[in-house]
Amino acid sequence: MGQCLFFLAIIPALISFWGYIKRQERWSVWMLVLSAFLLRIGVAVMDPFLHDWDERFHALVAKNMMSYPFKPMLRVDPVLPYDYTAWCCNHIWVHKQPLFMWQMALSMKIFGVHEIAVRLPSALLSAAMVWCVYRIALIWTNNFSIAYVAALLNTFAYYQIEMVSGKECLDHNDLIFTAYVTGSIWAFCEYSKQKSFRWAIVTGCLVGGAILVKWLTGLLVFGGWGLWVLLQKEERYIWKNYRDLLVAFACAMAIALPWQLYIMQAFPLESAWEYTYNYKHITEKLGAFSSEDWTFHSMQWPLHYGNLLLPFLGLGLLSLYPLGIVKSKLSIPLLSMAIVVYSFFSFIVQTKMPAFVYIVCPIVLTIIAIGIVQVLDVIAKVSLNKRWMELPVLIVLVLNTFKPWGILEERSASNEDRNVKIANTNIFKNLHQKVPPDYLVFNCKSFEDVDLLFYNRFNAHSWCPSEEQLDSLLAAGYKIAVFQAHKGKKLPDYVSGNPNVLVIMEELE
């Protein structure tokens, strides 16, 4: 089914291009939105398991939020001591802001507890970004072709598609954060055009949502908004502009601040540690991707956009002045946002993660689209204004940023790591048929206890209990089950020889 949806997405994309040629603006873009959703949900369906690292943790906390929305937990009933500073093995889990997990919880409440429900909010918001990118580019450049190409590139963005599937690091958290930041930039652009109080409120609400997904980088749009006011003589002395900005900020705080106050009161130790840990990302190198190299984020370009689009970024920047786009009142605010984000995370923040700078993708995609449209206009003129001649160029560029061969190869039957993941997940999904739900399950392999906790009602741990732990749990009346040895490691005699321990004969690969 996933592959069918994946290829089905081509149809609305082709219809959209026909609409682009005919200058049918709105419905050609809505066809791109549909195509984007089909692509994302198709890839999401292809992976019948939770991806390693972040997705499994986010999914489990979201599942527990279905019953305890204001008590984020990784382990609902910890029976062994735990370290509240260990985000991977904790009880109370405030490592991330809650909004994206609330969205997952709502989706699972409606559609059931499974991977597709976990990924559905990301698929919807990533598809909605297509429209937002289109409107940002259109309001900024006042050029339909540029706006359409920017939306087209967002539709087929490999990085977004794989974040929806959960495969890319930080997955749903960073994607949904990017969606809310993109939404706030879009709402601000609409405000700059209409000066409507309504759009100020929408901007503030989306900023509040962004903060409640990831944290303070969600305030980005307010910096651009401030520049937009201050750099215009005709706007600088109008009180309404400052009032609307303050109202937007107040809306953002009204959404984001209550949760911060609540967790500081409800979970003081955990929240204090996480706020301190968040700050350490600026001063210390944390995580697997950390690097001292200030070029780290520029080196993520092939992952984010594809190699072929880099020359068009340069051409787009060079075209800002000749096309008069630089004179747009939005140019300095939007370009400043992109420059600030890349500079801040490259030169100041010590911890490096691939998605940190991706939040300005709508601005980057618009600049790339400006460069592409310059080339397309030349092609159209050379071919006597036959705009359909642009199609081969767009197909090549889309395939480069889309990387469909990589997506499908990663999910081929020859991928051994994938096959192992599917096999182990099937064991976890069906374990209730062999083990009663009131058992504590041990020896699930490293971090795969999180998967078992998601798919079943067991209380599970990845390790084998010590002799002291085993004796104390049995004495307390707990029933114990242990997966048989894996990776050639023998179960300890005090486990295998204990008649009160159920050894699960399913072999985890």
C-alpha positions, -999 to 999 in steps of 0.1 A, spaced: 0 0 0 28 24 9 45 20 -25 11 25 -43 6 58 -25 42 67 -32 37 64 -70 1 76 -69 15 110 -58 29 115 -93 -6 120 -107 -15 152 -88 20 164 -93 16 162 -131 -19 177 -129 -3 205 -109 24 212 -135 -3 214 -162 -21 240 -140 12 258 -137 16 261 -174 -20 273 -177 -14 297 -148 -42 282 -128 -26 293 -95 -46 281 -66 -56 246 -77 -22 238 -91 -7 245 -57 -34 225 -39 -25 196 -62 10 199 -49 -3 198 -13 -22 166 -22 9 151 -38 30 160 -8 6 143 16 5 111 -5 43 109 -7 47 114 30 20 90 42 31 65 16 66 64 30 52 64 65 32 32 57 62 15 42 79 12 76 59 -12 99 82 -5 129 94 24 150 128 38 139 158 38 162 164 66 185 141 94 186 109 81 171 105 52 195 108 75 225 85 102 212 59 75 202 60 59 237 56 91 256 28 101 232 11 68 238 12 73 276 -1 109 271 -33 93 257 -42 85 294 -20 111 312 -19 142 289 -3 164 316 21 138 330 46 130 302 61 96 310 84 71 294 78 44 320 44 47 336 52 22 364 89 21 371 96 -8 394 134 -3 396 153 28 405 160 52 377 181 83 370 159 113 363 188 128 342 188 98 319 164 108 291 164 73 276 154 54 307 133 78 327 99 79 344 88 116 340 99 127 305 101 164 300 131 162 277 110 177 249 82 202 248 48 184 246 27 198 217 40 174 190 35 144 213 0 157 222 -7 157 184 5 121 182 -16 111 212 -47 126 196 -40 108 164 -36 74 182 -67 81 202 -86 84 169 -69 58 147 -54 34 172 -19 27 185 4 20 156 31 36 135 9 53 109 -10 72 136 23 83 151 34 97 118 1 111 106 4 146 122 39 150 107 25 141 73 -3 165 75 18 194 87 46 188 63 20 188 34 5 220 48 40 236 46 37 234 8 9 260 9 28 281 34 60 281 14 40 291 -17 24 320 0 57 332 16 74 332 -18 44 348 -36 41 377 -11 78 382 -10 85 381 -47 51 388 -63 60 362 -89 38 331 -93 65 310 -111 89 316 -82 63 307 -56 52 276 -75 88 263 -79 95 269 -42 63 249 -33 73 222 -58 107 217 -42 91 216 -8 67 189 -20 95 166 -30 119 174 -2 137 141 7 146 154 41 110 162 51 97 129 37 122 109 57 115 129 89 78 120 85 88 83 83 108 87 115 140 77 98 160 109 102 174 120 135 150 140 157 122 131 132 88 144 142 100 169 168 121 189 143 97 185 114 67 197 133 88 225 148 98 235 112 62 234 102 51 258 130 80 281 124 72 281 86 35 288 96 46 318 117 67 332 89 37 327 65 13 345 89 37 373 93 40 377 55 2 378 53 2 404 81 28 426 62 5 426 32 -29 431 49 -20 448 82 -48 428 97 -50 423 135 -62 388 128 -29 378 112 -10 392 142 -30 368 164 -24 339 141 13 347 140 15 347 178 -4 315 181 19 297 157 50 311 175 35 298 207 30 264 191 66 264 178 79 271 213 57 244 227 72 219 202 109 226 206 118 258 224 129 294 220 141 294 184 104 295 177 106 332 185 125 338 152 98 356 133 96 383 159 131 394 150 121 397 114 89 415 123 108 440 144 132 448 115 102 451 92 88 479 114 120 497 121 134 498 86 103 515 71 100 552 77 63 551 70 58 523 95 82 532 122 61 558 139 27 540 137 17 527 171 -5 500 156 25 482 143 40 479 178 7 471 193 2 442 169 37 429 176 31 430 213 -3 413 209 14 385 189 41 381 215 14 380 242 -5 353 223 28 333 220 35 335 257 -1 327 266 3 294 248 39 285 257 44 298 292 17 279 312 34 246 304 68 258 316 52 271 349 33 238 353 62 214 349 84 235 372 58 231 399 48 195 391 82 180 382 108 204 397 138 180 396 132 169 360 123 203 346 153 220 363 176 194 348 161 197 313 163 235 313 199 233 323 206 206 297 190 227 270 213 256 278 243 232 277 236 227 239 249 262 235 281 258 255 289 222 252 291 196 224 263 171 232 251 142 210 264 121 182 265 149 156 284 174 177 313 190 159 337 219 163 336 226 126 316 257 119 309 244 84 288 215 98 255 230 88 266 240 54 277 204 49 241 193 55 231 209 22 230 176 2 208 161 28 184 190 30 182 202 -6 203 180 -29 236 189 -46 222 203 -79 203 231 -61 234 248 -47 242 268 -79 206 280 -81 210 294 -46 239 315 -58 220 326 -89 190 334 -68 210 356 -45 226 374 -74 192 379 -90 176 397 -60 188 431 -71 182 429 -109 147 416 -104 139 443 -78 131 417 -51 157 432 -28 134 463 -27 106 443 -12 99 453 24 102 416 33 136 410 19 157 423 48 135 407 75 135 373 57 171 372 47 181 383 82 162 354 97 182 329 75 215 346 82 209 347 120 199 310 121 229 298 101 253 321 120 239 313 155 240 275 150 273 275 131 294 299 153 278 300 187 259 268 195 284 241 202 260 211 198 253 205 161 223 186 148 213 183 111 179 199 115 188 230 135 190 253 105 163 236 85 136 259 101 145 286 75 139 262 46 110 283 32 134 313 28 161 291 13 137 274 -11 124 307 -23 159 320 -31 166 287 -49 134 291 -68 144 326 -79 175 311 -95 156 283 -111 130 306 -126 157 327 -142 169 296 -161 133 285 -169 124 319 -184 154 316 -207 143 282 -218 108 294 -224 119 323 -245 143 302 -266 116 276 -272 92 304 -284 74 307 -250 65 271 -248 65 267 -210 61 229 -212 97 228 -222 106 237 -186 94 202 -176 126 183 -182 146 208 -161 122 207 -133 121 169 -133 159 167 -131 160 191 -102 130 175 -84 146 140 -87 178 154 -72 161 168 -41 136 140 -39 160 110 -42 133 84 -48 159 57 -55 173 62 -21 139 61 -4 130 28 -22 165 12 -18 164 19 19 131 -1 20 142 -30 -2 140 -66 8 178 -68 7 182 -43 36 193 -66 64 190 -40 92 155 -33 81 146 -70 80 159 -74 116 139 -45 128 107 -59 112 113 -93 126 119 -80 162 89 -57 159 66 -86 149 78 -105 180 70 -75 202 35 -70 186 26 -107 192 43 -113 226 10 -110 245 0 -144 229 28 -161 248 34 -140 279 6 -127 303 4 -89 305 12 -88 342 48 -100 337 79 -78 338 100 -85 307 138 -83 306 166 -87 281 148 -70 252 181 -58 235 194 -23 238 166 3 238 141 -22 222 123 -23 255 109 10 244 94 -7 213 79 -34 235 64 -8 258 48 9 228 33 -22 212 22 -40 243 12 -35 280 43 -51 294 67 -33 317 99 -40 300 137 -34 303 165 -39 278 189 -55 303 191 -87 322 183 -82 359 211 -87 384 207 -115 410 198 -89 437 172 -72 415 157 -106 405 154 -118 441 139 -85 453 113 -84 425 103 -120 430 100 -114 467 78 -84 461 54 -106 441 64 -96 406 63 -122 378 94 -122 356 99 -131 320 133 -129 302 141 -131 266 165 -159 258 201 -150 252 209 -131 219 241 -122 202 257 -154 215 255 -142 251 244 -169 277 218 -161 303 232 -161 338 226 -193 357 206 -175 384 181 -166 356 180 -196 334 180 -220 364 153 -201 384 120 -220 382 101 -187 388 114 -171 357 97 -175 324 123 -177 296 109 -164 263 121 -187 236 116 -161 208 150 -151 194 156 -114 190 180 -107 161 
